[in-house]
Every structure is written in C-alpha cells, then in structure tokens.
Amino acid sequence: MTPALTFFVGLGMLVLFGWYFASDQGPRKRLLATTLMLLLVIFSIATIWPPQKKISLGLDIQGGTSFLIRLKPTFARGETRVSSGLSR
C-alpha cells in the first residue's frame, strides 16, 4: 500500500468512527460498528500481506549465528583502576 492510500483509508475510518459516536440510533450504530471492524481487519491484513515481503526476519528466526566480543582493559604503567573504589 502506498502511504497516500494508507492515509486516506485511515482518514475515512476516522470519519466513520466520529459518525459512530455521534449517532444515537441503535441499528445505525451497529451498522457503523460492523463496518468499522470489517474495514479495520481488512486494512490490517492488506498492510502486512504478503508476510514474506513485509516482515523482516531477525537473526534468531532466520537461523543465523551470533557471537559475543568481550573486551579486557589494559592499563599502562602508573594508571590506577577506577573500579577498585566502586567495589566498597
């Protein structure tokens, strides 16, 4: 979906939502609520369909590997460790 189409569909749903709250008649409210829910479900499915192209898989789901790098600090002559004062 293009951003413009997404905007206008969202704007139309917002208008229907306002009309739903402004309406006092029971049958009209039920019809608007049903229409809003159907539009919301259809819009949500259309936004993420097809899932292979829209959702990028993380490293854990793709089956890749990862590694951890640990750094060991080296101190020059004459330098003191700051962490010795923090361990009290």
PyMOL Python script that loads the backbone (N, CA, C, O; Angstrom):
from pymol import cmd

cmd.read_pdbstr("""\
ATOM      1  N   MET A   1       0.833  -1.185   0.000  1.00  0.00           N
ATOM      2  CA  MET A   1       0.000   0.000   0.000  1.00  0.00           C
ATOM      3  C   MET A   1       0.875   1.246   0.000  1.00  0.00           C
ATOM      4  O   MET A   1       1.915   1.301   0.657  1.00  0.00           O
ATOM      5  N   THR A   2       0.440   2.209  -0.729  1.00  0.00           N
ATOM      6  CA  THR A   2       1.180   3.463  -0.766  1.00  0.00           C
ATOM      7  C   THR A   2       0.845   4.285   0.478  1.00  0.00           C
ATOM      8  O   THR A   2      -0.222   4.106   1.066  1.00  0.00           O
ATOM      9  N   PRO A   3       1.729   5.169   0.877  1.00  0.00           N
ATOM     10  CA  PRO A   3       1.444   5.998   2.049  1.00  0.00           C
ATOM     11  C   PRO A   3       0.194   6.869   1.881  1.00  0.00           C
ATOM     12  O   PRO A   3      -0.536   7.095   2.846  1.00  0.00           O
ATOM     13  N   ALA A   4      -0.053   7.356   0.666  1.00  0.00           N
ATOM     14  CA  ALA A   4      -1.237   8.194   0.441  1.00  0.00           C
ATOM     15  C   ALA A   4      -2.521   7.388   0.628  1.00  0.00           C
ATOM     16  O   ALA A   4      -3.475   7.865   1.242  1.00  0.00           O
ATOM     17  N   LEU A   5      -2.541   6.172   0.100  1.00  0.00           N
ATOM     18  CA  LEU A   5      -3.716   5.318   0.265  1.00  0.00           C
ATOM     19  C   LEU A   5      -3.933   4.964   1.732  1.00  0.00           C
ATOM     20  O   LEU A   5      -5.066   4.951   2.211  1.00  0.00           O
ATOM     21  N   THR A   6      -2.850   4.677   2.437  1.00  0.00           N
ATOM     22  CA  THR A   6      -2.950   4.390   3.869  1.00  0.00           C
ATOM     23  C   THR A   6      -3.525   5.588   4.623  1.00  0.00           C
ATOM     24  O   THR A   6      -4.366   5.426   5.507  1.00  0.00           O
ATOM     25  N   PHE A   7      -3.072   6.777   4.274  1.00  0.00           N
ATOM     26  CA  PHE A   7      -3.572   7.986   4.930  1.00  0.00           C
ATOM     27  C   PHE A   7      -5.065   8.169   4.687  1.00  0.00           C
ATOM     28  O   PHE A   7      -5.817   8.432   5.626  1.00  0.00           O
ATOM     29  N   PHE A   8      -5.500   8.033   3.444  1.00  0.00           N
ATOM     30  CA  PHE A   8      -6.909   8.275   3.136  1.00  0.00           C
ATOM     31  C   PHE A   8      -7.827   7.187   3.695  1.00  0.00           C
ATOM     32  O   PHE A   8      -8.957   7.476   4.089  1.00  0.00           O
ATOM     33  N   VAL A   9      -7.362   5.962   3.732  1.00  0.00           N
ATOM     34  CA  VAL A   9      -8.160   4.904   4.363  1.00  0.00           C
ATOM     35  C   VAL A   9      -8.278   5.174   5.862  1.00  0.00           C
ATOM     36  O   VAL A   9      -9.357   5.029   6.436  1.00  0.00           O
ATOM     37  N   GLY A  10      -7.190   5.560   6.485  1.00  0.00           N
ATOM     38  CA  GLY A  10      -7.225   5.910   7.907  1.00  0.00           C
ATOM     39  C   GLY A  10      -8.110   7.108   8.184  1.00  0.00           C
ATOM     40  O   GLY A  10      -8.820   7.135   9.189  1.00  0.00           O
ATOM     41  N   LEU A  11      -8.076   8.098   7.306  1.00  0.00           N
ATOM     42  CA  LEU A  11      -8.924   9.274   7.459  1.00  0.00           C
ATOM     43  C   LEU A  11     -10.401   8.897   7.321  1.00  0.00           C
ATOM     44  O   LEU A  11     -11.239   9.380   8.083  1.00  0.00           O
ATOM     45  N   GLY A  12     -10.719   8.040   6.356  1.00  0.00           N
ATOM     46  CA  GLY A  12     -12.096   7.576   6.195  1.00  0.00           C
ATOM     47  C   GLY A  12     -12.575   6.793   7.411  1.00  0.00           C
ATOM     48  O   GLY A  12     -13.724   6.934   7.830  1.00  0.00           O
ATOM     49  N   MET A  13     -11.701   5.972   7.977  1.00  0.00           N
ATOM     50  CA  MET A  13     -12.078   5.228   9.178  1.00  0.00           C
ATOM     51  C   MET A  13     -12.272   6.160  10.364  1.00  0.00           C
ATOM     52  O   MET A  13     -13.130   5.916  11.213  1.00  0.00           O
ATOM     53  N   LEU A  14     -11.488   7.216  10.428  1.00  0.00           N
ATOM     54  CA  LEU A  14     -11.658   8.201  11.492  1.00  0.00           C
ATOM     55  C   LEU A  14     -13.002   8.922  11.376  1.00  0.00           C
ATOM     56  O   LEU A  14     -13.655   9.186  12.385  1.00  0.00           O
ATOM     57  N   VAL A  15     -13.409   9.236  10.161  1.00  0.00           N
ATOM     58  CA  VAL A  15     -14.716   9.867   9.941  1.00  0.00           C
ATOM     59  C   VAL A  15     -15.838   8.918  10.359  1.00  0.00           C
ATOM     60  O   VAL A  15     -16.790   9.335  11.017  1.00  0.00           O
ATOM     61  N   LEU A  16     -15.730   7.645   9.979  1.00  0.00           N
ATOM     62  CA  LEU A  16     -16.733   6.661  10.395  1.00  0.00           C
ATOM     63  C   LEU A  16     -16.773   6.499  11.917  1.00  0.00           C
ATOM     64  O   LEU A  16     -17.840   6.324  12.506  1.00  0.00           O
ATOM     65  N   PHE A  17     -15.600   6.559  12.540  1.00  0.00           N
ATOM     66  CA  PHE A  17     -15.531   6.458  13.998  1.00  0.00           C
ATOM     67  C   PHE A  17     -16.241   7.638  14.661  1.00  0.00           C
ATOM     68  O   PHE A  17     -16.972   7.454  15.634  1.00  0.00           O
ATOM     69  N   GLY A  18     -16.030   8.843  14.142  1.00  0.00           N
ATOM     70  CA  GLY A  18     -16.731  10.019  14.671  1.00  0.00           C
ATOM     71  C   GLY A  18     -18.224   9.932  14.434  1.00  0.00           C
ATOM     72  O   GLY A  18     -19.012  10.314  15.299  1.00  0.00           O
ATOM     73  N   TRP A  19     -18.620   9.439  13.283  1.00  0.00           N
ATOM     74  CA  TRP A  19     -20.036   9.273  12.974  1.00  0.00           C
ATOM     75  C   TRP A  19     -20.664   8.245  13.903  1.00  0.00           C
ATOM     76  O   TRP A  19     -21.819   8.385  14.304  1.00  0.00           O
ATOM     77  N   TYR A  20     -19.898   7.210  14.245  1.00  0.00           N
ATOM     78  CA  TYR A  20     -20.384   6.188  15.178  1.00  0.00           C
ATOM     79  C   TYR A  20     -20.704   6.808  16.536  1.00  0.00           C
ATOM     80  O   TYR A  20     -21.752   6.522  17.114  1.00  0.00           O
ATOM     81  N   PHE A  21     -19.818   7.647  17.047  1.00  0.00           N
ATOM     82  CA  PHE A  21     -20.055   8.267  18.354  1.00  0.00           C
ATOM     83  C   PHE A  21     -21.140   9.337  18.312  1.00  0.00           C
ATOM     84  O   PHE A  21     -21.784   9.601  19.327  1.00  0.00           O
ATOM     85  N   ALA A  22     -21.351   9.954  17.153  1.00  0.00           N
ATOM     86  CA  ALA A  22     -22.374  10.997  17.040  1.00  0.00           C
ATOM     87  C   ALA A  22     -23.771  10.421  16.831  1.00  0.00           C
ATOM     88  O   ALA A  22     -24.765  11.126  17.007  1.00  0.00           O
ATOM     89  N   SER A  23     -23.852   9.160  16.462  1.00  0.00           N
ATOM     90  CA  SER A  23     -25.143   8.549  16.154  1.00  0.00           C
ATOM     91  C   SER A  23     -25.861   8.095  17.426  1.00  0.00           C
ATOM     92  O   SER A  23     -25.225   7.585  18.348  1.00  0.00           O
ATOM     93  N   ASP A  24     -27.203   8.282  17.477  1.00  0.00           N
ATOM     94  CA  ASP A  24     -27.970   7.821  18.639  1.00  0.00           C
ATOM     95  C   ASP A  24     -28.820   6.598  18.324  1.00  0.00           C
ATOM     96  O   ASP A  24     -29.252   5.899  19.241  1.00  0.00           O
ATOM     97  N   GLN A  25     -29.061   6.331  17.078  1.00  0.00           N
ATOM     98  CA  GLN A  25     -29.946   5.230  16.718  1.00  0.00           C
ATOM     99  C   GLN A  25     -29.194   3.905  16.793  1.00  0.00           C
ATOM    100  O   GLN A  25     -28.086   3.772  16.274  1.00  0.00           O
ATOM    101  N   GLY A  26     -29.825   2.920  17.454  1.00  0.00           N
ATOM    102  CA  GLY A  26     -29.206   1.625  17.669  1.00  0.00           C
ATOM    103  C   GLY A  26     -28.832   0.883  16.395  1.00  0.00           C
ATOM    104  O   GLY A  26     -27.688   0.447  16.270  1.00  0.00           O
ATOM    105  N   PRO A  27     -29.748   0.722  15.443  1.00  0.00           N
ATOM    106  CA  PRO A  27     -29.394  -0.008  14.211  1.00  0.00           C
ATOM    107  C   PRO A  27     -28.271   0.675  13.419  1.00  0.00           C
ATOM    108  O   PRO A  27     -27.410   0.001  12.855  1.00  0.00           O
ATOM    109  N   ARG A  28     -28.284   1.999  13.380  1.00  0.00           N
ATOM    110  CA  ARG A  28     -27.235   2.721  12.657  1.00  0.00           C
ATOM    111  C   ARG A  28     -25.888   2.530  13.357  1.00  0.00           C
ATOM    112  O   ARG A  28     -24.859   2.378  12.698  1.00  0.00           O
ATOM    113  N   LYS A  29     -25.897   2.538  14.702  1.00  0.00           N
ATOM    114  CA  LYS A  29     -24.658   2.345  15.451  1.00  0.00           C
ATOM    115  C   LYS A  29     -24.090   0.954  15.215  1.00  0.00           C
ATOM    116  O   LYS A  29     -22.879   0.794  15.061  1.00  0.00           O
ATOM    117  N   ARG A  30     -24.959  -0.051  15.185  1.00  0.00           N
ATOM    118  CA  ARG A  30     -24.492  -1.414  14.944  1.00  0.00           C
ATOM    119  C   ARG A  30     -23.913  -1.548  13.536  1.00  0.00           C
ATOM    120  O   ARG A  30     -22.888  -2.201  13.340  1.00  0.00           O
ATOM    121  N   LEU A  31     -24.567  -0.934  12.567  1.00  0.00           N
ATOM    122  CA  LEU A  31     -24.079  -0.984  11.189  1.00  0.00           C
ATOM    123  C   LEU A  31     -22.716  -0.285  11.066  1.00  0.00           C
ATOM    124  O   LEU A  31     -21.810  -0.792  10.404  1.00  0.00           O
ATOM    125  N   LEU A  32     -22.581   0.876  11.706  1.00  0.00           N
ATOM    126  CA  LEU A  32     -21.299   1.591  11.664  1.00  0.00           C
ATOM    127  C   LEU A  32     -20.203   0.812  12.383  1.00  0.00           C
ATOM    128  O   LEU A  32     -19.068   0.761  11.910  1.00  0.00           O
ATOM    129  N   ALA A  33     -20.533   0.204  13.519  1.00  0.00           N
ATOM    130  CA  ALA A  33     -19.535  -0.577  14.258  1.00  0.00           C
ATOM    131  C   ALA A  33     -19.090  -1.782  13.442  1.00  0.00           C
ATOM    132  O   ALA A  33     -17.900  -2.095  13.398  1.00  0.00           O
ATOM    133  N   THR A  34     -20.031  -2.458  12.797  1.00  0.00           N
ATOM    134  CA  THR A  34     -19.677  -3.606  11.959  1.00  0.00           C
ATOM    135  C   THR A  34     -18.809  -3.167  10.784  1.00  0.00           C
ATOM    136  O   THR A  34     -17.825  -3.829  10.457  1.00  0.00           O
ATOM    137  N   THR A  35     -19.169  -2.059  10.153  1.00  0.00           N
ATOM    138  CA  THR A  35     -18.385  -1.545   9.029  1.00  0.00           C
ATOM    139  C   THR A  35     -16.974  -1.166   9.472  1.00  0.00           C
ATOM    140  O   THR A  35     -15.999  -1.478   8.788  1.00  0.00           O
ATOM    141  N   LEU A  36     -16.870  -0.499  10.603  1.00  0.00           N
ATOM    142  CA  LEU A  36     -15.553  -0.114  11.113  1.00  0.00           C
ATOM    143  C   LEU A  36     -14.689  -1.329  11.406  1.00  0.00           C
ATOM    144  O   LEU A  36     -13.507  -1.347  11.063  1.00  0.00           O
ATOM    145  N   MET A  37     -15.267  -2.341  12.038  1.00  0.00           N
ATOM    146  CA  MET A  37     -14.486  -3.528  12.380  1.00  0.00           C
ATOM    147  C   MET A  37     -14.034  -4.278  11.129  1.00  0.00           C
ATOM    148  O   MET A  37     -12.898  -4.747  11.063  1.00  0.00           O
ATOM    149  N   LEU A  38     -14.915  -4.391  10.143  1.00  0.00           N
ATOM    150  CA  LEU A  38     -14.533  -5.057   8.896  1.00  0.00           C
ATOM    151  C   LEU A  38     -13.436  -4.284   8.170  1.00  0.00           C
ATOM    152  O   LEU A  38     -12.481  -4.880   7.671  1.00  0.00           O
ATOM    153  N   LEU A  39     -13.569  -2.970   8.109  1.00  0.00           N
ATOM    154  CA  LEU A  39     -12.542  -2.157   7.459  1.00  0.00           C
ATOM    155  C   LEU A  39     -11.207  -2.258   8.191  1.00  0.00           C
ATOM    156  O   LEU A  39     -10.152  -2.319   7.560  1.00  0.00           O
ATOM    157  N   LEU A  40     -11.256  -2.276   9.495  1.00  0.00           N
ATOM    158  CA  LEU A  40     -10.025  -2.370  10.278  1.00  0.00           C
ATOM    159  C   LEU A  40      -9.329  -3.709  10.053  1.00  0.00           C
ATOM    160  O   LEU A  40      -8.109  -3.752   9.895  1.00  0.00           O
ATOM    161  N   VAL A  41     -10.086  -4.792  10.037  1.00  0.00           N
ATOM    162  CA  VAL A  41      -9.492  -6.118   9.805  1.00  0.00           C
ATOM    163  C   VAL A  41      -8.942  -6.222   8.387  1.00  0.00           C
ATOM    164  O   VAL A  41      -7.827  -6.705   8.191  1.00  0.00           O
ATOM    165  N   ILE A  42      -9.709  -5.774   7.398  1.00  0.00           N
ATOM    166  CA  ILE A  42      -9.253  -5.830   6.005  1.00  0.00           C
ATOM    167  C   ILE A  42      -8.017  -4.956   5.802  1.00  0.00           C
ATOM    168  O   ILE A  42      -7.070  -5.362   5.129  1.00  0.00           O
ATOM    169  N   PHE A  43      -8.028  -3.770   6.379  1.00  0.00           N
ATOM    170  CA  PHE A  43      -6.887  -2.860   6.256  1.00  0.00           C
ATOM    171  C   PHE A  43      -5.642  -3.447   6.924  1.00  0.00           C
ATOM    172  O   PHE A  43      -4.540  -3.322   6.390  1.00  0.00           O
ATOM    173  N   SER A  44      -5.805  -4.079   8.073  1.00  0.00           N
ATOM    174  CA  SER A  44      -4.665  -4.680   8.779  1.00  0.00           C
ATOM    175  C   SER A  44      -4.071  -5.834   7.978  1.00  0.00           C
ATOM    176  O   SER A  44      -2.851  -5.959   7.877  1.00  0.00           O
ATOM    177  N   ILE A  45      -4.927  -6.671   7.414  1.00  0.00           N
ATOM    178  CA  ILE A  45      -4.433  -7.789   6.614  1.00  0.00           C
ATOM    179  C   ILE A  45      -3.756  -7.285   5.339  1.00  0.00           C
ATOM    180  O   ILE A  45      -2.714  -7.806   4.941  1.00  0.00           O
ATOM    181  N   ALA A  46      -4.344  -6.276   4.700  1.00  0.00           N
ATOM    182  CA  ALA A  46      -3.761  -5.743   3.468  1.00  0.00           C
ATOM    183  C   ALA A  46      -2.423  -5.054   3.723  1.00  0.00           C
ATOM    184  O   ALA A  46      -1.567  -5.015   2.839  1.00  0.00           O
ATOM    185  N   THR A  47      -2.241  -4.521   4.904  1.00  0.00           N
ATOM    186  CA  THR A  47      -0.999  -3.824   5.217  1.00  0.00           C
ATOM    187  C   THR A  47       0.166  -4.792   5.357  1.00  0.00           C
ATOM    188  O   THR A  47       1.280  -4.470   4.944  1.00  0.00           O
ATOM    189  N   ILE A  48      -0.062  -5.967   5.928  1.00  0.00           N
ATOM    190  CA  ILE A  48       1.047  -6.892   6.158  1.00  0.00           C
ATOM    191  C   ILE A  48       1.122  -8.012   5.136  1.00  0.00           C
ATOM    192  O   ILE A  48       2.004  -8.864   5.244  1.00  0.00           O
ATOM    193  N   TRP A  49       0.229  -8.048   4.139  1.00  0.00           N
ATOM    194  CA  TRP A  49       0.230  -9.162   3.197  1.00  0.00           C
ATOM    195  C   TRP A  49       1.092  -8.856   1.998  1.00  0.00           C
ATOM    196  O   TRP A  49       0.989  -7.723   1.528  1.00  0.00           O
ATOM    197  N   PRO A  50       1.889  -9.666   1.464  1.00  0.00           N
ATOM    198  CA  PRO A  50       2.346 -10.982   1.899  1.00  0.00           C
ATOM    199  C   PRO A  50       3.406 -10.855   2.977  1.00  0.00           C
ATOM    200  O   PRO A  50       4.260  -9.971   2.895  1.00  0.00           O
ATOM    201  N   PRO A  51       3.375 -11.702   3.971  1.00  0.00           N
ATOM    202  CA  PRO A  51       4.272 -11.543   5.122  1.00  0.00           C
ATOM    203  C   PRO A  51       5.750 -11.712   4.785  1.00  0.00           C
ATOM    204  O   PRO A  51       6.594 -11.142   5.476  1.00  0.00           O
ATOM    205  N   GLN A  52       6.088 -12.465   3.759  1.00  0.00           N
ATOM    206  CA  GLN A  52       7.499 -12.668   3.433  1.00  0.00           C
ATOM    207  C   GLN A  52       8.159 -11.378   2.966  1.00  0.00           C
ATOM    208  O   GLN A  52       9.353 -11.178   3.191  1.00  0.00           O
ATOM    209  N   LYS A  53       7.406 -10.509   2.325  1.00  0.00           N
ATOM    210  CA  LYS A  53       7.977  -9.271   1.809  1.00  0.00           C
ATOM    211  C   LYS A  53       7.911  -8.130   2.815  1.00  0.00           C
ATOM    212  O   LYS A  53       8.727  -7.211   2.742  1.00  0.00           O
ATOM    213  N   LYS A  54       6.976  -8.159   3.742  1.00  0.00           N
ATOM    214  CA  LYS A  54       6.760  -7.026   4.632  1.00  0.00           C
ATOM    215  C   LYS A  54       7.460  -7.167   5.981  1.00  0.00           C
ATOM    216  O   LYS A  54       7.860  -6.164   6.573  1.00  0.00           O
ATOM    217  N   ILE A  55       7.615  -8.393   6.475  1.00  0.00           N
ATOM    218  CA  ILE A  55       8.191  -8.592   7.799  1.00  0.00           C
ATOM    219  C   ILE A  55       9.620  -9.085   7.633  1.00  0.00           C
ATOM    220  O   ILE A  55       9.852 -10.145   7.051  1.00  0.00           O
ATOM    221  N   SER A  56      10.572  -8.324   8.140  1.00  0.00           N
ATOM    222  CA  SER A  56      11.957  -8.764   8.056  1.00  0.00           C
ATOM    223  C   SER A  56      12.248  -9.673   9.249  1.00  0.00           C
ATOM    224  O   SER A  56      11.988  -9.324  10.401  1.00  0.00           O
ATOM    225  N   LEU A  57      12.790 -10.835   8.942  1.00  0.00           N
ATOM    226  CA  LEU A  57      13.069 -11.811   9.985  1.00  0.00           C
ATOM    227  C   LEU A  57      14.353 -11.450  10.713  1.00  0.00           C
ATOM    228  O   LEU A  57      15.334 -11.021  10.105  1.00  0.00           O
ATOM    229  N   GLY A  58      14.328 -11.631  12.011  1.00  0.00           N
ATOM    230  CA  GLY A  58      15.509 -11.381  12.817  1.00  0.00           C
ATOM    231  C   GLY A  58      16.520 -12.504  12.674  1.00  0.00           C
ATOM    232  O   GLY A  58      16.243 -13.521  12.037  1.00  0.00           O
ATOM    233  N   LEU A  59      17.688 -12.320  13.264  1.00  0.00           N
ATOM    234  CA  LEU A  59      18.761 -13.298  13.150  1.00  0.00           C
ATOM    235  C   LEU A  59      18.374 -14.631  13.775  1.00  0.00           C
ATOM    236  O   LEU A  59      18.755 -15.682  13.261  1.00  0.00           O
ATOM    237  N   ASP A  60      17.623 -14.608  14.877  1.00  0.00           N
ATOM    238  CA  ASP A  60      17.247 -15.851  15.539  1.00  0.00           C
ATOM    239  C   ASP A  60      16.242 -16.651  14.714  1.00  0.00           C
ATOM    240  O   ASP A  60      16.297 -17.881  14.715  1.00  0.00           O
ATOM    241  N   ILE A  61      15.329 -15.989  14.013  1.00  0.00           N
ATOM    242  CA  ILE A  61      14.329 -16.694  13.211  1.00  0.00           C
ATOM    243  C   ILE A  61      14.919 -17.153  11.880  1.00  0.00           C
ATOM    244  O   ILE A  61      14.507 -18.185  11.351  1.00  0.00           O
ATOM    245  N   GLN A  62      15.865 -16.414  11.336  1.00  0.00           N
ATOM    246  CA  GLN A  62      16.495 -16.792  10.073  1.00  0.00           C
ATOM    247  C   GLN A  62      17.382 -18.016  10.225  1.00  0.00           C
ATOM    248  O   GLN A  62      17.663 -18.697   9.239  1.00  0.00           O
ATOM    249  N   GLY A  63      17.823 -18.304  11.427  1.00  0.00           N
ATOM    250  CA  GLY A  63      18.710 -19.445  11.631  1.00  0.00           C
ATOM    251  C   GLY A  63      20.170 -19.063  11.543  1.00  0.00           C
ATOM    252  O   GLY A  63      21.022 -19.922  11.319  1.00  0.00           O
ATOM    253  N   GLY A  64      20.467 -17.813  11.713  1.00  0.00           N
ATOM    254  CA  GLY A  64      21.848 -17.348  11.644  1.00  0.00           C
ATOM    255  C   GLY A  64      22.574 -17.575  12.950  1.00  0.00           C
ATOM    256  O   GLY A  64      22.031 -18.168  13.882  1.00  0.00           O
ATOM    257  N   THR A  65      23.783 -17.109  13.009  1.00  0.00           N
ATOM    258  CA  THR A  65      24.587 -17.248  14.213  1.00  0.00           C
ATOM    259  C   THR A  65      24.977 -15.873  14.720  1.00  0.00           C
ATOM    260  O   THR A  65      24.905 -14.877  14.000  1.00  0.00           O
ATOM    261  N   SER A  66      25.381 -15.845  15.951  1.00  0.00           N
ATOM    262  CA  SER A  66      25.868 -14.595  16.531  1.00  0.00           C
ATOM    263  C   SER A  66      27.057 -14.912  17.424  1.00  0.00           C
ATOM    264  O   SER A  66      27.276 -16.069  17.785  1.00  0.00           O
ATOM    265  N   PHE A  67      27.808 -13.913  17.772  1.00  0.00           N
ATOM    266  CA  PHE A  67      28.948 -14.112  18.656  1.00  0.00           C
ATOM    267  C   PHE A  67      29.046 -12.920  19.593  1.00  0.00           C
ATOM    268  O   PHE A  67      28.499 -11.850  19.329  1.00  0.00           O
ATOM    269  N   LEU A  68      29.751 -13.130  20.689  1.00  0.00           N
ATOM    270  CA  LEU A  68      29.895 -12.124  21.725  1.00  0.00           C
ATOM    271  C   LEU A  68      31.357 -11.747  21.833  1.00  0.00           C
ATOM    272  O   LEU A  68      32.223 -12.619  21.898  1.00  0.00           O
ATOM    273  N   ILE A  69      31.635 -10.477  21.851  1.00  0.00           N
ATOM    274  CA  ILE A  69      33.002  -9.995  21.986  1.00  0.00           C
ATOM    275  C   ILE A  69      33.163  -9.454  23.395  1.00  0.00           C
ATOM    276  O   ILE A  69      32.398  -8.597  23.839  1.00  0.00           O
ATOM    277  N   ARG A  70      34.164  -9.965  24.090  1.00  0.00           N
ATOM    278  CA  ARG A  70      34.468  -9.455  25.437  1.00  0.00           C
ATOM    279  C   ARG A  70      35.771  -8.671  25.368  1.00  0.00           C
ATOM    280  O   ARG A  70      36.754  -9.119  24.778  1.00  0.00           O
ATOM    281  N   LEU A  71      35.758  -7.518  25.969  1.00  0.00           N
ATOM    282  CA  LEU A  71      36.934  -6.657  25.967  1.00  0.00           C
ATOM    283  C   LEU A  71      37.603  -6.713  27.330  1.00  0.00           C
ATOM    284  O   LEU A  71      36.943  -6.618  28.364  1.00  0.00           O
ATOM    285  N   LYS A  72      38.920  -6.869  27.318  1.00  0.00           N
ATOM    286  CA  LYS A  72      39.691  -6.844  28.557  1.00  0.00           C
ATOM    287  C   LYS A  72      40.477  -5.543  28.576  1.00  0.00           C
ATOM    288  O   LYS A  72      41.240  -5.260  27.653  1.00  0.00           O
ATOM    289  N   PRO A  73      40.291  -4.754  29.622  1.00  0.00           N
ATOM    290  CA  PRO A  73      41.019  -3.480  29.668  1.00  0.00           C
ATOM    291  C   PRO A  73      42.496  -3.716  29.966  1.00  0.00           C
ATOM    292  O   PRO A  73      42.848  -4.586  30.763  1.00  0.00           O
ATOM    293  N   THR A  74      43.343  -2.945  29.326  1.00  0.00           N
ATOM    294  CA  THR A  74      44.779  -2.968  29.621  1.00  0.00           C
ATOM    295  C   THR A  74      45.146  -1.616  30.199  1.00  0.00           C
ATOM    296  O   THR A  74      44.685  -0.572  29.738  1.00  0.00           O
ATOM    297  N   PHE A  75      45.985  -1.660  31.218  1.00  0.00           N
ATOM    298  CA  PHE A  75      46.369  -0.428  31.895  1.00  0.00           C
ATOM    299  C   PHE A  75      47.855  -0.183  31.671  1.00  0.00           C
ATOM    300  O   PHE A  75      48.671  -1.102  31.738  1.00  0.00           O
ATOM    301  N   ALA A  76      48.181   1.053  31.408  1.00  0.00           N
ATOM    302  CA  ALA A  76      49.573   1.446  31.240  1.00  0.00           C
ATOM    303  C   ALA A  76      50.217   1.581  32.616  1.00  0.00           C
ATOM    304  O   ALA A  76      49.524   1.608  33.634  1.00  0.00           O
ATOM    305  N   ARG A  77      51.509   1.662  32.641  1.00  0.00           N
ATOM    306  CA  ARG A  77      52.215   1.813  33.920  1.00  0.00           C
ATOM    307  C   ARG A  77      51.835   3.128  34.568  1.00  0.00           C
ATOM    308  O   ARG A  77      51.798   4.171  33.916  1.00  0.00           O
ATOM    309  N   GLY A  78      51.559   3.068  35.832  1.00  0.00           N
ATOM    310  CA  GLY A  78      51.247   4.277  36.578  1.00  0.00           C
ATOM    311  C   GLY A  78      49.757   4.589  36.637  1.00  0.00           C
ATOM    312  O   GLY A  78      49.352   5.439  37.430  1.00  0.00           O
ATOM    313  N   GLU A  79      48.929   3.940  35.834  1.00  0.00           N
ATOM    314  CA  GLU A  79      47.486   4.185  35.899  1.00  0.00           C
ATOM    315  C   GLU A  79      46.862   3.311  36.985  1.00  0.00           C
ATOM    316  O   GLU A  79      47.317   2.197  37.243  1.00  0.00           O
ATOM    317  N   THR A  80      45.832   3.829  37.604  1.00  0.00           N
ATOM    318  CA  THR A  80      45.150   3.054  38.637  1.00  0.00           C
ATOM    319  C   THR A  80      43.778   2.661  38.126  1.00  0.00           C
ATOM    320  O   THR A  80      43.228   3.310  37.236  1.00  0.00           O
ATOM    321  N   ARG A  81      43.236   1.615  38.680  1.00  0.00           N
ATOM    322  CA  ARG A  81      41.925   1.146  38.290  1.00  0.00           C
ATOM    323  C   ARG A  81      40.853   1.947  39.029  1.00  0.00           C
ATOM    324  O   ARG A  81      40.922   2.101  40.249  1.00  0.00           O
ATOM    325  N   VAL A  82      39.895   2.439  38.317  1.00  0.00           N
ATOM    326  CA  VAL A  82      38.813   3.222  38.913  1.00  0.00           C
ATOM    327  C   VAL A  82      37.826   2.311  39.627  1.00  0.00           C
ATOM    328  O   VAL A  82      37.214   2.715  40.615  1.00  0.00           O
ATOM    329  N   SER A  83      37.666   1.083  39.137  1.00  0.00           N
ATOM    330  CA  SER A  83      36.663   0.185  39.703  1.00  0.00           C
ATOM    331  C   SER A  83      37.002  -0.273  41.112  1.00  0.00           C
ATOM    332  O   SER A  83      36.115  -0.758  41.815  1.00  0.00           O
ATOM    333  N   SER A  84      38.254  -0.137  41.555  1.00  0.00           N
ATOM    334  CA  SER A  84      38.605  -0.584  42.913  1.00  0.00           C
ATOM    335  C   SER A  84      37.883   0.252  43.958  1.00  0.00           C
ATOM    336  O   SER A  84      37.538  -0.268  45.020  1.00  0.00           O
ATOM    337  N   GLY A  85      37.650   1.502  43.696  1.00  0.00           N
ATOM    338  CA  GLY A  85      36.920   2.347  44.645  1.00  0.00           C
ATOM    339  C   GLY A  85      35.429   2.123  44.618  1.00  0.00           C
ATOM    340  O   GLY A  85      34.742   2.457  45.583  1.00  0.00           O
ATOM    341  N   LEU A  86      34.908   1.567  43.539  1.00  0.00           N
ATOM    342  CA  LEU A  86      33.474   1.340  43.416  1.00  0.00           C
ATOM    343  C   LEU A  86      33.020   0.049  44.069  1.00  0.00           C
ATOM    344  O   LEU A  86      31.821  -0.139  44.272  1.00  0.00           O
ATOM    345  N   SER A  87      33.939  -0.849  44.407  1.00  0.00           N
ATOM    346  CA  SER A  87      33.532  -2.148  44.938  1.00  0.00           C
ATOM    347  C   SER A  87      33.270  -2.121  46.442  1.00  0.00           C
ATOM    348  O   SER A  87      32.965  -3.168  47.012  1.00  0.00           O
ATOM    349  N   ARG A  88      33.373  -1.005  47.092  1.00  0.00           N
ATOM    350  CA  ARG A  88      33.136  -0.931  48.535  1.00  0.00           C
ATOM    351  C   ARG A  88      31.717  -1.104  48.880  1.00  0.00           C
ATOM    352  O   ARG A  88      31.359  -1.066  50.058  1.00  0.00           O
TER     353      ARG A  88
END
""", "prot")
cmd.dss("prot")
cmd.show_as("cartoon", "prot")
cmd.util.cbc("prot")
cmd.orient("prot")
